[in-house]
Amino acid sequence: MSLGPSSTYNPAQAWSALAPLLAGQPRVRLSRDAGKTYPQKHERALTEALPTFPAAVRIFGKDGTCAAIFLDFDSSVAGVDWVQADVRAVQAWLHSCGARWIEDYSPNGGRHVYIPLEQRVTFSEARDLVEALGARYRTLDKTPHQNLIHGCMRTPGSPHKRGGHQELAMSLNMAYDIARRPNSASVWTAMNVDLAGAIGAVRALRLEQTFTPTADEAHKLQHPAGRMSRLMQLMAQTGLYDSNRYASDSEARQAIITGAAAAGMELTDVERRMMQGTWPGLASFYARYASRHRVPAMRRDWLNAVSYLSKDPGSRDGKNNARISPTSQPPTQPPGIQANLISTNPDTEHRFIRTWRNALRLKEQAYTDSRTGLARRMVLRSLGEAAHMTASRFVEFGARSIAVATGLDHTTVGSHLRALRSESDPLVTLVEQGRGTKGDLYMLTMPEEVKAAAEDLTWRKGKIHALRPVFRELGLPAAFVYEALEHSPGLSTAEIVKLTRLSRTAVSEALEVMAAWNMIARDTTRAWAVVSRTSLKDLAEHFGVLEAVAAQLQRYRIERILWKEWLSKNVNTVAELLSPGEEYPWEAFEGPPDEWALADMAFTNVG
């Protein structure tokens, strides 16, 4: 390819030529906050076009390996002079190993050194080498190579947060030649041999450090049947493990495979997570094998795991509480005031709730697209989902359960509920305040101002959802845009703005984010629609959001235990206050049947 005159630096040309060759996978993350953060939700397919925002390529691939070593020398640590001294020292060392490298510099004085590799190396190997160098050179930032999922770096040509671009410290022709003819395996070996002592030291230091979560925490968090422990999932995702517990990558990977088998997964489930990049840490543990030997190696480990579990059936015993909500159990029968006012017939209740959803659609235009307004709209959706769940317009799910459903903190949920019930013509009414372990009892209410219109509207087909886990990462605007497309596929951007009542900027950004993850796509008429084959659950697992949900559930479960202990010591009638049985499994509910949306509208008059 022609790169133009070497004396003229062109950022777009540098990006186009080098970014695809240096990246561990063809993905790039954009920073929309002037280079402060590079969130996963702003990840895009890597193209040759120069991004308009600061952009960092992913260092590691889906298989947990990298095509180059990225050395980031940070001028904020000890100043520009120290950076230059460290870079010169590293370059002298690379030259002594027979290596070739690419160098660029930032407008703020920081410098990057890239070492392209002919044979990709695993996450553990790359991390060991970079940490060893970091022990030598003060300004070297080791963190990009310490994070398998989020490790990324700006490459030559990328816009910089202070203006300007990453600029090559050499001609583009020379840099392109190095990227096209990367360092051989013998050079990589020479680098590791020279650093053998330092690599041994960083590994020894790792043995002395406490890994989070610790082995003790892992025991507490483990759910042997139905769900892998959080520790095993983190290991599979990040490739990080407690060196005191597992002596090598081989032992760590066997532990993960055994954990997956014990949780009831199939081998194909594990293979899919590795191939899709959901578990790059586990994939990196198999990268030491040639590609044709990786699947057979994993299947051998799987057989070993199954054999071990069959000899130790107790490893599968135990109750799986991963899907149990830590909040108040909803009533199966209407309490007190309910029985005299409202029919307990589930069909009647579902029809009322469907009509209430129409009222919500009509009235939510009063809520702005501010963070507060969007949160209240989502809280109302969670109440509608809970009502369908129990086939009753009365909802006694505690604030913590609604917090799990909306991704909000339970204290925030409480303030939103107080505001919603205080409105002049509210969609929800407080029937009875909570006591003991029972939550506040709310009733879905049909506002008089929209009651007639709500009853005349056709029921919307499909389920009502609170905040599905993937949108904890992608944001509330994306959740509302996706909801609109689920119910009305084939919408233009302008139509989505009208339906969601969000700003055009928020809608455009949400569409861009979801299109980048293949959640939605445009057809030939430029209309948007949901890509049904893209699993929201798989994406949530890929983002690591399910772990955040599990952590929230675990925290609330502990808080509930402490609350019950306090009640047992301070309330004489505690037996009357404690809800019997298990908590309601919020996450297990799939919503009302779609047939309700097709029922005869004559049955909607239940107000």
SEVEXDREN-760541 format. One record per residue (C-alpha): x, y negated, z negated; residue in one letter. Coordinates in steps of 0.2 Angstrom, whole numbers, padded with zeros to 4 digits, always signed. Layout:
N
XYZA/...
! end
This chain:
607
+0000+0000+0000M/+0006-0018+0003S/+0009-0028-0013L/+0013-0044-0005G/+0029-0054-0008P/+0038-0049-0024S/+0042-0068-0028S/+0023-0072-0030T/+0014-0065-0045Y/-0005-0062-0042N/-0015-0055-0057P/-0028-0047-0047A/-0015-0038-0037Q/-0006-0032-0052A/-0022-0026-0060W/-0027-0017-0044S/-0010-0008-0042A/-0006-0003-0060L/-0021-0002-0071A/-0028+0014-0062P/-0010+0022-0063L/-0007+0018-0081L/-0024+0022-0089A/-0028+0038-0097G/-0045+0039-0089Q/-0054+0028-0077P/-0062+0018-0090R/-0060+0000-0096V/-0066-0010-0111R/-0071-0028-0110L/-0070-0041-0124S/-0084-0053-0123R/-0079-0062-0139D/-0063-0070-0132A/-0051-0055-0135G/-0056-0052-0154K/-0064-0035-0151T/-0065-0022-0137Y/-0081-0013-0142P/-0086+0004-0135Q/-0102-0002-0129K/-0093-0014-0117H/-0084+0001-0109E/-0085+0002-0090R/-0079+0012-0075A/-0061+0006-0071L/-0061-0002-0054T/-0048-0011-0044E/-0057-0028-0046A/-0050-0039-0059L/-0062-0041-0074P/-0067-0059-0078T/-0065-0055-0097F/-0050-0049-0107P/-0049-0030-0102A/-0040-0015-0110A/-0039+0002-0102V/-0042+0018-0112R/-0025+0026-0116I/-0031+0043-0118F/-0042+0054-0107G/-0056+0065-0111K/-0044+0080-0113D/-0035+0070-0127G/-0019+0067-0117T/-0011+0051-0110C/-0002+0047-0093A/+0009+0034-0101A/+0016+0028-0117I/+0010+0010-0122F/+0021+0000-0133L/+0013-0016-0140D/+0025-0028-0147F/+0015-0041-0158D/+0022-0059-0159S/+0011-0062-0174S/+0021-0051-0185V/+0038-0059-0185A/+0038-0072-0171G/+0043-0072-0153V/+0062-0070-0156D/+0060-0054-0166W/+0048-0047-0152V/+0061-0051-0139Q/+0075-0042-0149A/+0064-0027-0152D/+0060-0026-0134V/+0078-0027-0129R/+0083-0013-0141A/+0069-0002-0135V/+0074-0004-0117Q/+0092+0000-0121A/+0086+0016-0129W/+0075+0020-0114L/+0090+0017-0103H/+0100+0029-0113S/+0087+0043-0111C/+0086+0040-0092G/+0069+0033-0093A/+0061+0019-0082R/+0048+0007-0089W/+0036-0007-0084I/+0036-0023-0094E/+0024-0038-0096D/+0021-0052-0108Y/+0006-0062-0115S/+0004-0080-0115P/+0006-0080-0134N/+0023-0072-0133G/+0019-0053-0136G/+0026-0040-0124R/+0020-0023-0118H/+0032-0009-0112V/+0024+0005-0102Y/+0032+0022-0100I/+0023+0032-0086P/+0025+0051-0088L/+0024+0064-0074E/+0016+0076-0086Q/+0003+0071-0097R/+0006+0073-0116V/-0006+0077-0130T/-0012+0064-0143F/-0002+0072-0157S/+0014+0071-0146E/+0012+0053-0141A/+0007+0048-0158R/+0023+0056-0166D/+0034+0047-0154L/+0026+0030-0156V/+0025+0031-0175E/+0044+0036-0175A/+0048+0020-0164L/+0037+0010-0175G/+0048+0015-0190A/+0063+0007-0181R/+0055-0008-0173Y/+0046-0020-0185R/+0035-0029-0171T/+0029-0013-0163L/+0010-0010-0166D/+0007+0009-0168K/-0012+0008-0169T/-0016+0010-0150P/-0008+0027-0151H/-0016+0032-0167Q/-0034+0031-0161N/-0039+0044-0148L/-0056+0037-0145I/-0053+0018-0147H/-0035+0017-0142G/-0034+0004-0127C/-0022-0010-0121M/-0022-0024-0108R/-0012-0020-0093T/-0003-0032-0081P/-0015-0044-0073G/-0028-0043-0087S/-0035-0060-0093P/-0029-0065-0110H/-0039-0072-0124K/-0029-0088-0124R/-0030-0091-0106G/-0019-0085-0092G/-0015-0066-0089H/-0004-0052-0094Q/+0011-0056-0083E/+0024-0044-0076L/+0042-0047-0082A/+0048-0039-0066M/+0042-0039-0048S/+0026-0030-0044L/+0035-0019-0031N/+0047-0013-0044M/+0033-0010-0056A/+0022-0001-0044Y/+0037+0010-0039D/+0039+0016-0057I/+0021+0019-0059A/+0020+0030-0043R/+0036+0039-0048R/+0034+0042-0067P/+0047+0049-0079N/+0050+0068-0077S/+0047+0080-0091A/+0066+0081-0094S/+0065+0062-0099V/+0051+0065-0111W/+0061+0079-0119T/+0076+0068-0120A/+0066+0055-0129M/+0060+0067-0141N/+0076+0075-0145V/+0084+0058-0148D/+0070+0054-0160L/+0069+0071-0168A/+0075+0065-0185G/+0062+0050-0185A/+0048+0061-0179I/+0052+0073-0193G/+0051+0059-0206A/+0034+0052-0200V/+0027+0069-0201R/+0034+0071-0218A/+0026+0055-0223L/+0010+0060-0216R/+0010+0075-0228L/+0012+0063-0243E/-0003+0053-0237Q/-0021+0056-0242T/-0032+0059-0227F/-0049+0052-0227T/-0061+0061-0229P/-0051+0072-0241T/-0052+0091-0243A/-0063+0088-0259D/-0075+0077-0249E/-0076+0089-0235A/-0082+0102-0247H/-0096+0090-0253K/-0101+0085-0236L/-0101+0102-0228Q/-0118+0110-0221H/-0113+0127-0216P/-0129+0132-0207A/-0136+0120-0194G/-0124+0106-0194R/-0105+0105-0194M/-0097+0096-0209S/-0092+0078-0206R/-0074+0082-0208L/-0074+0095-0194M/-0083+0083-0182Q/-0071+0069-0186L/-0057+0081-0182M/-0065+0086-0166A/-0067+0068-0161Q/-0051+0060-0167T/-0038+0073-0167G/-0033+0068-0185L/-0032+0081-0199Y/-0025+0083-0216D/-0007+0090-0214S/-0008+0097-0231N/-0023+0108-0226R/-0018+0112-0209Y/+0000+0115-0204A/-0002+0112-0185S/-0014+0108-0171D/-0017+0127-0169S/-0024+0129-0187E/-0034+0113-0185A/-0042+0118-0169R/-0046+0136-0176Q/-0055+0127-0191A/-0065+0117-0179I/-0070+0131-0169I/-0075+0141-0184T/-0085+0127-0191G/-0094+0125-0175A/-0098+0144-0175A/-0104+0143-0193A/-0116+0129-0189A/-0125+0140-0176G/-0117+0132-0160M/-0114+0142-0145E/-0097+0142-0136L/-0105+0133-0121T/-0110+0119-0134D/-0092+0117-0138V/-0086+0118-0120E/-0098+0104-0115R/-0093+0093-0129R/-0075+0095-0123M/-0078+0092-0105M/-0089+0077-0108Q/-0076+0069-0119G/-0087+0070-0135T/-0073+0080-0143W/-0057+0073-0136P/-0047+0078-0152G/-0051+0096-0150L/-0047+0095-0131A/-0030+0088-0136S/-0026+0103-0146F/-0028+0114-0131Y/-0018+0102-0119A/-0002+0111-0124R/-0008+0125-0112Y/-0009+0124-0093A/-0026+0119-0087S/-0030+0137-0081R/-0026+0144-0099H/-0036+0132-0109R/-0053+0140-0108V/-0047+0158-0111P/-0037+0151-0126A/-0053+0143-0133M/-0063+0159-0130R/-0050+0169-0140R/-0052+0157-0154D/-0071+0158-0153W/-0070+0177-0154L/-0058+0176-0169N/-0070+0164-0178A/-0085+0175-0175V/-0075+0190-0181S/-0071+0180-0197Y/-0088+0174-0200L/-0095+0192-0198S/-0083+0198-0211K/-0088+0183-0222D/-0107+0181-0221P/-0107+0170-0236G/-0100+0157-0225S/-0116+0155-0216R/-0126+0154-0232D/-0133+0139-0240G/-0147+0127-0237K/-0145+0115-0223N/-0150+0097-0229N/-0143+0088-0215A/-0160+0084-0208R/-0168+0080-0224I/-0172+0061-0227S/-0168+0054-0245P/-0183+0044-0247T/-0201+0046-0254S/-0211+0060-0248Q/-0226+0054-0237P/-0243+0060-0244P/-0251+0074-0234T/-0268+0068-0240Q/-0274+0050-0242P/-0272+0044-0260P/-0285+0035-0270G/-0292+0021-0260I/-0289+0029-0244Q/-0301+0043-0246A/-0316+0031-0248N/-0311+0020-0234L/-0304+0029-0219I/-0307+0045-0211S/-0294+0059-0214T/-0297+0067-0197N/-0280+0067-0188P/-0288+0064-0171D/-0297+0049-0177T/-0281+0043-0185E/-0270+0045-0170H/-0283+0036-0159R/-0282+0021-0172F/-0263+0021-0172I/-0263+0021-0153R/-0275+0006-0153T/-0264-0002-0166W/-0249+0000-0155R/-0259-0010-0142N/-0261-0024-0155A/-0242-0023-0159L/-0239-0026-0140R/-0251-0041-0140L/-0245-0049-0156K/-0226-0046-0156E/-0224-0060-0143Q/-0225-0072-0159A/-0208-0065-0164Y/-0193-0073-0157T/-0178-0064-0149D/-0168-0069-0164S/-0160-0056-0174R/-0173-0058-0187T/-0187-0057-0175G/-0180-0041-0166L/-0178-0033-0183A/-0196-0035-0188R/-0202-0029-0171R/-0192-0013-0174M/-0198-0011-0192V/-0216-0012-0186L/-0211+0002-0173R/-0204+0013-0187S/-0220+0011-0197L/-0230+0016-0181G/-0219+0031-0179E/-0221+0036-0197A/-0240+0034-0196A/-0240+0046-0181H/-0229+0058-0191M/-0241+0060-0205T/-0257+0057-0194A/-0262+0043-0205S/-0263+0024-0204R/-0256+0024-0222F/-0237+0025-0223V/-0228+0029-0239E/-0210+0030-0232F/-0198+0022-0243G/-0187+0007-0238A/-0172+0018-0237R/-0181+0030-0224S/-0186+0015-0214I/-0168+0009-0215A/-0162+0025-0208V/-0175+0024-0194A/-0170+0006-0189T/-0152+0006-0193G/-0154-0008-0205L/-0149-0009-0224D/-0163-0005-0236H/-0163-0022-0244T/-0165-0030-0227T/-0180-0019-0223V/-0188-0024-0240G/-0187-0042-0235S/-0194-0039-0218H/-0209-0029-0225L/-0212-0043-0237R/-0212-0056-0223A/-0223-0045-0212L/-0237-0042-0225R/-0237-0060-0229S/-0243-0066-0212E/-0260-0074-0210S/-0267-0060-0199D/-0254-0046-0202P/-0251-0029-0193L/-0248-0021-0210V/-0255-0023-0227T/-0248-0018-0244L/-0261-0006-0252V/-0251-0001-0268E/-0234-0005-0274Q/-0222+0009-0277G/-0218+0017-0294R/-0205+0029-0299G/-0199+0038-0284T/-0214+0034-0273K/-0212+0020-0261G/-0224+0006-0257D/-0240+0011-0249L/-0243+0002-0233Y/-0258+0002-0221M/-0258-0002-0203L/-0270-0016-0200T/-0279-0022-0184M/-0277-0041-0184P/-0294-0049-0180E/-0287-0061-0167E/-0281-0047-0156V/-0293-0033-0161K/-0305-0034-0146A/-0291-0035-0134A/-0282-0021-0141A/-0297-0010-0140E/-0300-0014-0122D/-0282-0011-0117L/-0277+0007-0110T/-0266+0017-0122W/-0248+0017-0117R/-0242+0034-0112K/-0227+0041-0122G/-0221+0041-0140K/-0217+0026-0151I/-0199+0026-0157H/-0190+0017-0170A/-0171+0013-0167L/-0164+0029-0159R/-0146+0032-0165P/-0137+0027-0148V/-0144+0010-0150F/-0135+0007-0166R/-0120+0005-0155E/-0129-0003-0140L/-0140-0015-0150G/-0158-0020-0152L/-0160-0029-0135P/-0155-0013-0126A/-0167-0003-0136A/-0182-0014-0131F/-0176-0014-0113V/-0174+0005-0112Y/-0192+0006-0120E/-0199-0005-0107A/-0191+0006-0093L/-0197+0022-0101E/-0215+0016-0101H/-0215+0006-0084S/-0201+0013-0073P/-0196+0003-0057G/-0195-0015-0065L/-0185-0029-0059S/-0175-0040-0071T/-0188-0053-0071A/-0202-0041-0075E/-0191-0034-0090I/-0189-0051-0097V/-0207-0054-0096K/-0212-0037-0104L/-0198-0037-0118T/-0199-0056-0122R/-0181-0057-0123L/-0170-0070-0115S/-0163-0067-0097R/-0146-0067-0104T/-0149-0053-0117A/-0159-0043-0104V/-0145-0044-0091S/-0131-0039-0104E/-0142-0025-0110A/-0145-0019-0092L/-0126-0020-0088E/-0121-0010-0104V/-0134+0004-0101M/-0130+0005-0082A/-0111+0007-0087A/-0116+0023-0097W/-0128+0029-0083N/-0143+0027-0095M/-0152+0017-0081I/-0149+0014-0063A/-0156+0003-0049R/-0165+0010-0034D/-0164+0004-0016T/-0177-0010-0020T/-0166-0016-0034R/-0178-0010-0047A/-0172-0003-0063W/-0177+0015-0070A/-0171+0027-0083V/-0159+0040-0078V/-0168+0055-0086S/-0153+0067-0085R/-0143+0056-0097T/-0146+0062-0115S/-0147+0049-0128L/-0142+0061-0141K/-0126+0066-0132D/-0122+0048-0130L/-0125+0045-0149A/-0113+0059-0153E/-0100+0052-0140H/-0101+0035-0149F/-0099+0043-0166G/-0116+0035-0171V/-0123+0052-0178L/-0109+0051-0191E/-0114+0034-0197A/-0132+0040-0199V/-0126+0055-0209A/-0116+0044-0220A/-0131+0033-0223Q/-0142+0048-0227L/-0128+0054-0239Q/-0127+0038-0248R/-0146+0036-0250Y/-0147+0054-0256R/-0134+0050-0270I/-0143+0034-0274E/-0160+0044-0276R/-0152+0057-0287I/-0145+0043-0299L/-0162+0035-0299W/-0171+0051-0304K/-0158+0053-0318E/-0162+0035-0324W/-0180+0038-0323L/-0179+0055-0333S/-0170+0045-0347K/-0180+0029-0347N/-0198+0034-0342V/-0209+0044-0353N/-0221+0049-0339T/-0207+0053-0327V/-0216+0070-0322A/-0230+0060-0315E/-0219+0048-0305L/-0207+0061-0297L/-0213+0067-0280S/-0214+0086-0279P/-0206+0096-0266G/-0193+0091-0253E/-0192+0074-0244E/-0200+0072-0227Y/-0189+0077-0212P/-0190+0060-0203W/-0178+0065-0189E/-0187+0081-0185A/-0203+0073-0179F/-0205+0071-0161E/-0220+0059-0161G/-0238+0061-0156P/-0243+0072-0141P/-0243+0062-0124D/-0261+0068-0121E/-0267+0055-0133W/-0263+0042-0120A/-0274+0050-0107L/-0289+0053-0118A/-0306+0045-0115D/-0305+0027-0120M/-0322+0029-0127A/-0314+0037-0142F/-0304+0022-0147T/-0317+0013-0156N/-0312+0018-0174V/-0309+0001-0182G/
! end
